[in-house]
Amino acid sequence: MAQRLPEWLTIRLPRPDTIKEVEGMMRSKNLHTVCESARCPNLPECWSKKTATFMILGNTCTRSCGFCAINVGRGEELDPFEPLNVAMTARTMGMKHVVVTSVARDDLADQGAGQFAKTIEQLHKQLPDVIVEVLTPDFKGREECVRTVCDAKPEIYNHNIETVERLHTIVRPQAKYARTMRLLEMVKEIDPAIYTKSGIMLGLGETRDEVVRTLEDLRAIGVDAVTIGQYLRPTMKHLPVVEYIHPDVFKEYEAIGDELGFAFVASGPFIRSSYNAIAFSEKVMGERLARIGHVPLTPTSA
């Protein structure tokens, strides 16, 4: 029997005209967004603000995680025009902070790192003052792949831990807790100027102590920012929700994150790794955004 959603898990009403406009831009350039492919509940709000998370390297993932709605199968042929199309679309949308993620591409010799680098370079070329945030797969922990991305100079490097160590074999069986931690550590070793970021989903059966331990582990390797959100089951084929976490508990975790020394913590039921991502830029890189005439967003807790 399906669980009834608690009252705090409600979706804001969108502005349909703007949503259709963003959708048209993506389709005209043959681009994908994680907003659509992962069935993100924040799509109406984000697209109504003309912001989206670009998903490169195709729309089919070579891994099968228990929480993710993205198609699984053989990797698609790379589009050589994708990096430029991402940059041009971001410029048309007037974006100041661009988030680029991807499916996992274990079939590629470089795991897709080269396409990330080309996309970062095109974004900086077409929008010289843009802040680029990448959200990469783990590249099987290969340092040369991480270095390829870092050498392209993204301002923020995000890689999600997703869940506590005990649940990794269930939630993301083709990934490893230690590998994710090591990747984030490598970024800082390669280029200490790059901000690092990670995200955790709650409601999969983790305990409070396990969440706190994960936050401690992330901070111990120098991670600058963390996002904490509620896992929502995308389809009946995916992992069930064990618990809907109350907003007050998210506030508690936010306070713990602040105490641990993270530069930025976003914690709430609808928080996703790239939701309102520019808020991190506003807090940590506010002077740079001010130079390009950016008007800060209205603070939000979700």
ABEGO torsion letter per residue (X at the ends): XBBBBBAABBBBBBBAAAAAAAAAAAAAAGBBBAAAAAGBAAAAAAAAAGBBBBBBGEABBABBBAABABBBEBBBBBBAAAAAAAAAAAAAAGBABBBBBBBBBAABAAGGAAAAAAAAAAAAAABAABBBBBBBBAGGGBAAAAAAAAAAGBABBBBBAGBBAAAAAAABAABBAAAAAAAAAAAAAABAABBBBBBBBBGAGBBAAAAAAAAAAAAAAGBABBBBBBBBBABAABBBBABBBBAAAAAAAAAAAAAAGBABBBBEAABBAABGAAAAAAAAAAAAAAAAGBBBBBBBAX
